[in-house]
Amino acid sequence: MNETTATIQVGRPGWGTRFVIRTLSVFTTAYLLPGVELAEFTTAIWASLALAFLNVTVRPLLILFTIPLTLFTLGLFLLAINAILVLLASEWVDGFAVQGFWAALLFSMVMTLVSSILEGNIRAKHVRV
């Protein structure tokens, strides 16, 4: 007898899927927060690309150089690093404006929450064995 059972396979989505999720997260977060302005949806694409580039290149260097401060604050300084990267991305991308450090900090936290929710809904796949 052949029995087929359904299992849930949890895996990380591909780069393209994560990029779409992050772009939607940038767009949604900019819509929700009053201190963040986004000109149009294509600006969200450019902002997402800028944030991805900064997270891959600049963020590891900032973390490395600020290890003592990060340890002293029990990791809370990583939130400040994220806010700095959002401010830097807003300087690079025309049409993406963040009004100050606190708005950038809130933007990074809300965007992380939104992208985690969206990515969590896509992670679980039903596979028949």
C-alpha positions as MATLAB code, in Angstrom:
seq = 'MNETTATIQVGRPGWGTRFVIRTLSVFTTAYLLPGVELAEFTTAIWASLALAFLNVTVRPLLILFTIPLTLFTLGLFLLAINAILVLLASEWVDGFAVQGFWAALLFSMVMTLVSSILEGNIRAKHVRV';
ca = [
       0.000    0.000    0.000;
       1.136    3.453   -0.856;
       0.468    6.048    1.742;
       1.148    9.648    1.031;
       1.588   11.974    3.928;
       1.784   15.714    3.866;
       4.799   17.233    5.563;
       5.761   20.825    6.024;
       9.152   21.786    4.730;
      10.481   25.046    6.088;
      13.083   26.823    4.019;
      14.372   30.260    3.250;
      12.854   31.903    0.183;
      15.109   32.765   -2.724;
      16.793   36.113   -3.252;
      14.147   37.335   -5.681;
      11.304   36.503   -3.325;
      13.052   38.206   -0.421;
      13.683   41.283   -2.597;
       9.999   41.533   -3.491;
       9.062   41.103    0.177;
      11.509   43.800    1.270;
      10.264   46.174   -1.433;
       6.680   45.648   -0.287;
       7.848   46.167    3.300;
       9.514   49.469    2.430;
       6.375   50.624    0.608;
       4.024   49.538    3.406;
       6.165   51.001    6.184;
       6.553   54.330    4.398;
       2.771   54.433    3.975;
       2.181   53.715    7.684;
       4.705   56.085    9.265;
       4.266   59.855    9.226;
       8.010   60.720    9.277;
       8.813   58.803    6.093;
       7.953   59.947    2.582;
       8.075   57.806   -0.530;
       7.396   59.396   -3.912;
       6.146   56.311   -5.770;
       6.416   52.541   -5.850;
       9.516   52.535   -8.060;
      11.219   54.605   -5.375;
      10.511   51.741   -2.958;
      12.382   49.426   -5.338;
      15.416   51.726   -5.347;
      15.248   52.187   -1.576;
      15.097   48.422   -1.114;
      18.134   47.984   -3.363;
      20.033   50.683   -1.471;
      19.191   49.099    1.883;
      20.235   45.667    0.616;
      23.547   47.056   -0.635;
      24.197   48.884    2.642;
      23.298   45.817    4.702;
      25.776   43.712    2.753;
      28.678   46.182    2.634;
      28.528   48.883    5.303;
      26.617   47.143    8.112;
      29.251   44.448    8.821;
      31.966   47.123    9.033;
      29.904   49.255   11.404;
      29.195   46.235   13.575;
      32.888   45.321   13.632;
      34.027   48.824   14.584;
      31.386   49.233   17.293;
      31.687   45.864   19.057;
      32.588   47.424   22.445;
      29.655   49.841   22.274;
      27.319   47.063   21.159;
      28.425   44.850   24.042;
      28.100   47.728   26.519;
      24.518   48.411   25.391;
      23.704   44.692   25.314;
      23.080   44.785   21.553;
      20.762   47.790   21.494;
      23.296   49.800   19.492;
      22.486   47.531   16.533;
      19.155   49.361   16.321;
      21.068   52.627   15.974;
      23.191   51.078   13.199;
      20.006   50.107   11.357;
      18.668   53.658   11.721;
      21.940   55.092   10.387;
      21.699   52.832    7.345;
      18.112   53.951    6.701;
      19.221   57.589    6.899;
      22.080   56.884    4.496;
      19.707   55.157    2.063;
      17.372   58.146    2.226;
      20.289   60.375    1.213;
      21.096   58.150   -1.773;
      17.587   57.613   -3.157;
      15.660   60.568   -4.567;
      12.026   60.505   -3.476;
      12.763   58.598   -0.249;
      12.904   60.975    2.709;
      13.218   60.131    6.386;
      12.804   62.993    8.843;
      15.402   62.413   11.536;
      17.001   59.656   13.528;
      13.904   58.611   15.483;
      11.820   58.258   12.344;
      14.613   56.136   10.834;
      14.751   53.984   13.967;
      10.995   53.451   13.917;
      11.113   52.785   10.163;
      13.758   50.077   10.583;
      11.832   48.368   13.381;
       8.459   48.457   11.602;
      10.002   47.366    8.300;
      11.654   44.409   10.030;
       8.321   43.437   11.576;
       6.410   43.739    8.288;
       9.014   41.806    6.282;
       9.164   39.093    8.958;
       5.398   38.656    8.804;
       5.375   38.540    5.001;
       8.369   36.214    4.803;
       6.931   33.940    7.490;
       3.805   33.425    5.425;
       5.865   32.272    2.458;
       8.367   30.025    4.290;
       6.162   27.029    4.990;
       5.546   24.851    1.955;
       3.418   21.746    1.897;
       5.243   18.875    0.250;
       3.864   15.400   -0.446;
       6.199   12.546    0.273;
];
